Structures are given as C-alpha cells and as structure tokens.
C-alpha cells in the first residue's frame, strides 16, 4: 500500500515543480510503515489503497495549482527550495569524488569538499539530454564504469541510466513490466571486465552484455525463500555479492501471498555458482561474534569491501552496519540498534542510524553511508581505523544547481 501511495504522489508531484518543501511535507505527512519503503515487486492491491492514493494525489495537485495561481505568495520555482531529503545510493568516482542519489528528492548530487552538494542529474522535465534538465524518479544504486561515466538505477522509472562525462543523460536499460509486477532496479555494479550487473530485474540479477542482451544469473541453488536481489558489489577476486532483501508480502485479489526474500548475503562466484555467506533465511538480529551464516539479518542493502577484504553491509531494519571478516565471523561496527542520527564526533559503535542503505569505501578505510529518512536523511562517514563517525551532508547542506 505504501508503495502505491508513494508512487501516485510522485506522479502528482511530477505535474510541475512543487513549491519549496511541498514534496517533503506531503510525503512526510503520509502515514507509512515504520521502515522507509524502497519498492520491490508490487502486485494488485485492494481497492482501498488506490482510493487513498488518488485522494492524496488530488490534494497534492490542488496545492500545486494554488501555488501556481498565487505565485506572489508562494513561488513555484524557488532555486533555494532544493535540498537533500532522502539519500540512498553512494558511489566513489575514479577521482575520489563522492556521489549521492536522493531517492525522494529525485536527484543525484556530487559532494563538494566544503560539504555543499552539486546537482548532476534530475530536477528537470526532459527524458534524456542534459542530465540536470532531465526527470529521474527514485534514483537508487550508483556505480561508475571504467571511463568514469556514472550509472544509476532509476528505481521508480524502471530503468538504468547513464550520465556521461559531458553531463548528458541516456537510458541504457529499460525494464518492461511483466503482468502486474512492478520491476524495481536497485543495485548496479560493474565487474572487472566492464560488464554491468543489475538487481532487481523482475526478481533476478542480470548481466548486461555488450550488445544489450541480458543473461540472468541462476540463484535457484539458494534455499527457500527465493531471494529478492537488491544492492550488488564485487570483491577483488571477481565474486559478486547480492543483498537478499527482507520479505515483501503482496496481495493478489483479496489474498496475501507468501513473500520472497530471506535477509541474506549471497555470493556468486565467477563460475556462476551461488551460496549464502550470511543470514539464515529468517529476518532478525543475532549472531555477532559467530559465523555469519548462522546470524540473522534484517533487510541487508549496501555492500562494500575495505582494503583488507572485510565485507561491510547495511543491516537496514536493524539500524546497524555489520562486518564479515575473512574467517566468516560477523560483528556490528556501527549503530546501537536505536533509530536516530546521533553520535557524531564519537565512536561509531555508539552512534544511532536510521535505516542505512547505500554505502561506499574510499581509500580503503573511509566508509560512507546513507543514513536514510524520508524527510531528513544524512550522509555520514566512518574512519575505520579509529571508528569515529561524522555527518558530511544533510537537509541543511547548500545545494548548487548548474544553470
């Protein structure tokens, strides 16, 4: 229900540019589940959900119309109205610059050394062309190819898109709907040969061949429940790691169907064999200090590796970042389990997080995380050697949009 409501609101907000703060106020005012939704496959819902979404969309459009007709009171296009709302994906460019996707704000930003954010995609109405003049919907995972072009999963748009080094946006992959399914690409990653991998692609992870054809990875060896693939990452040995997300119940008619998703981390070797390296298939929080395969996770998302080869992942619904070392032992390294944005300047183990999602590693020892909130998210960094945590960007950060 949350996904349908949010999708309809986004469509309403796309009618024209909303007044300053309206997008955040509307989305923030809608009662949602405790966990900020990052959509997966959505089947047919009960009619009530659609009715609620329609009413909400009508309210949004009404306020947009009011703003348009009363521009002297409430300007519809204030340049200062753009701000970071809900950071999602994070990636490090070849030159070391940090890039961030804003899922709710429908933009991709570049983080400047002074903490300001520069818009590199989104905020416009065009489908393709100059990236800052284009419309993107729910950008999620980010990655760079070997030439320095930026790729991102345009989650709500069911596409994967590219921003080249000249700032031009093109669509490289469109995921067509199958029946009532809503396909939601979330993770994108390149292997050492330059081949692009995408998850979720209608429940699959796919490799995009140079000619544009797709090869689906076979994850059938993974025990039930079937995986829901999300974020992706490669290690130095060419192994692909897939975040298997939490279950997502859905309606078919009046019946609730058994959901897929097992709260696991899956490794796919270069020979395409797949095994679970973390998680039991049951969502929860347990297992620190023991084998990761015996631990419980709850909606794993971003995955990265440090310079020593340790795997870090965002345990989103547990409000923690956890590590799996070379022995397969799991520990919590960031977060107390309480939800919040506290602890800056102190040890990351005593800080609070709010549904962390995307992550990136810079210089092998600086861990960047998107500390998610649909109205006031933050981008934070942990210095792995000493564990100190700091906020780098938030809704208060200055946003610069090129003309």
ABEGO torsion letter per residue (X at the ends): XAAAAAAAAAAAAAABBBBBGAAAAAAAABBBBABBBBBBBBBBBBAAAAAAAAAAAAAAAAAAAAAAABAAABBABBAAABBBABBBBBBBBAAGBBBBBBAAAGBBBBBBAAGBBBBABEGBABABEBAAABBBBGBBBBBBBAAGBBBBBBAAAGBBBBBBAAGBBBBABBBBBBEABBBBBABBBBBAAGBBBBOBBGGBBBBBBAAGBBBBBBAAABBOBBBBBBBBBBBAAGBBBBBBBBBBBBBBEABBBBBBEAGBBBBBBAAGBBBBABEAGBBEBBGBGBBAAABBBBGBBBBBBBAAGBBBBBBAAAGBBBBBBAAGBBBBABEAGBBEABGBGBBAAABBBBGBBBBBBBGGABBBBBBBBAABBBBBBBBAAAGBBBBABBAABBBBBBX
